[in-house]
């Protein structure tokens, strides 16, 4: 069934059925977006999560875990906008005979 034929079938239905279908469709799309949003917090990263992962593991309540996850999200967004911490490399020349 193509999307066009499905939309034509929905258009032929009564108004209350169309509202019902549109509500549950928007709810489903919102749930998928919310799931990806929550997953983007990176709360459960084992590697390179540092203090946030430790805080989440040691959190006594779900509220503390949520706060730690939001903190991780803020750091991720800040790095996304301003760039990650930049590392400057410099070379050292070692010559024989110098003390």
N, C-alpha and C positions, 0 to 999 in steps of 0.2 A: 504494500500500500504506500503510495507516495504521500508526501506532505501536503500537496495541493488537494488530493482527494480527501484526506483526513480533515483538512480545514473546511472543505465544502460540507462534509458530514456534520461538523461541529456547528457551522453557520445555520444549518437547517434545524438544529435542536432548539427547544424553548430557552428563554432567557435565563431561567434559574439553573438549568443544566449547564449552559455556557459559563455562568459565574462559578459554578462548582468546579468545572474542568479547569478554568483559568486560575482559580485559587490553588488547587492542588498542583498544577503545573508550576506556578510561581513558587510555591512552597518547596517543591522538589528541587528546582534550580537553586533556590536560596540555600537549601540544606547542603547541596553539593559545594557551593561556593564557601559556605561556613566551614565545612569539613576541610577544604583545602587551606582556608585561612588559619584555622586552628593548627593544622599540620605544619604551617609555615613558621610557627613559633620556634620550632627546633628544640623543644624542651627535653626531648628524650634522646638527643644526640649523645652518643657515648664519647666519640672522639672530638677533640677541639672545642668542647662546650665549656670546659673550665669550671669556673665558680658557679655558673648558673645550674649546671647539671648536679653539682654537689648540693647546692641549695635545694633543688627540687627533690633529690633523694632524701635529704634530711628534713624536709618540710613536715610539720606536724599536722597541718590541716590542708584541705584542698584549696582554701583561700591563699595560703602561703605559696602553694605550688603554682596557682594562677598568677600571682604577683611575680614570681620568678620567671614564668613564661612570658609575661608582658615585658619584663625587663630585657629578656633575650630578644624579643621582637623589636624593641626600641633600638638596641645595639645593632641588630641586623639592618634596620631601616636607615639608621645613621650611617653605617658603612656603605649601604647602597647609594645614598645621596652624596656623601662627602668622600667616598672611597675608603678602602681599608687602610689600616695603619701602614704607612710607607716605610720601607726599610732602605737605609742608605748604606751602600757598600763602599768601602774604601780599601785601597791596596796598601800593603806594607812591604817595603823593599828591604830585604835583609842582605847585607853585604858581609862577606867574610873578613875578619880582622877588626871589625868595629866593636867597641864595648859600650 
